[in-house]
């Protein structure tokens, strides 16, 4: 469903069936944004985030967790600092998902521009 929504809005989408394949895809083509489900086979979302952040070049890729899982406080804390947002699937509408993605990309572009225009001291 997410792929259809994003492609309708002319986003380029690459899917991965699990975390292992997702890491392979990131190595081939660095994405601008990752939509992550925590419940995946072979490598769950927590393991994926840990592996992703082992690579300096990939740490700046924004991650939005989209999950049906009821997360405990400990699980949310484990993702703190690694993901931009956690969105529960049951609360998502097409407009809310697109709004969240657009806001996140706008913030990332703004931060990148600010960093490039920052004077070197």
N, C-alpha and C positions, 0 to 999 in steps of 0.2 A: 504494500500500500504506500509506504513512504517513497519508494522508487517512483511509482506512478505520479504521485503528487509533485515530486521534485522535477521529474522529467517534463511534466506538463508546464512547469515554470521555466523550462529551458536550462535546467541545471544538468551538468554532466555527472552521471552516477556510476560508480564502480561498486559492485557488490562482492562480498566475501562470505562464504558459508560458515567460517569459523575464524578464530583469532590467528591461527597459524597462517591461513591463506591471506588474511588481512595484512599481516606483517609483510608477507611476500609482495602484496600489491603496493604497500607504502614504499617498499624498497624500489619498485619499478617506476612508480609515479607518485610523487609526494602530493597528497591531497591538500586542499585548502581547509577542509573541515572533515571531521569524522563523526558520524552518527553511530553510536555503539549500543548494542544490546548486551546486557551483562550475562545473560543465559545463553551460552553458545557451547557446542560440543568441542572436544579436544582442548581448548584453551578458553576459559571464561573471560569475561570482560575485565575483571580485576587483574588477571594474569596478563592480558593484552596490554593494559595501561602500564603495568610494571615493565614489560618488555619494550614497549614503545619509548618509554622515558629513559631507557639505557642508551639511547642514541641522541646525542646533543642536537643534531639537526632536526629531529622529529619532536622535540619537547614543545616547540611553539605551535604545533598543529592543534587548533582548538577541538575539543571533544564535547559532544553533547550526548549524554546517556539517555536513551529512550528505552524504558523497560516496563514490563508488566509485573516485575518483582516488587513485593512490599519490602522495602529496605529497612534494616535495623539502623539504629544510631551508629553502631560500630561500622557498618558497611558504608554509610554516608561519610563518616570520618575518614575511612580508608581511601575514599576518592577525593577528599578535600585537597585542593591545590593541584590536582591532576586533571580535573574536568571543569568545564565552564558552567554546565547546567545538568541537572537531572530532571528529566521530564517523564512523568508517569504516562504510559500509553493510554490508559483509560480516560485521562483528562485532555488528550490531544484532539484538536480539530485541525483541519487543513490550514485554516488561517492562523491558528496559534503556532503551529509548527513553522510555517513560513515566516511569521513574524519573529520568532525566536532566532531562526537561522539568519535572517536579514540583519537583525540587531547585532548578533554576534560577529558576523562578517564586517559590518560597518565599524564596530569597535576594534576589530583586529586591523583593519585598514588604517584607521585613525592612529592606533598605537604604532603601527609600522611607519607611517609618515612622520609621526612625532619623533621616533627614534632616528630616522634618517635626517631630519632637520635639526637634531640636537647638536649643539656645538661641542667640539672635542676640547676637553680641559686638560 
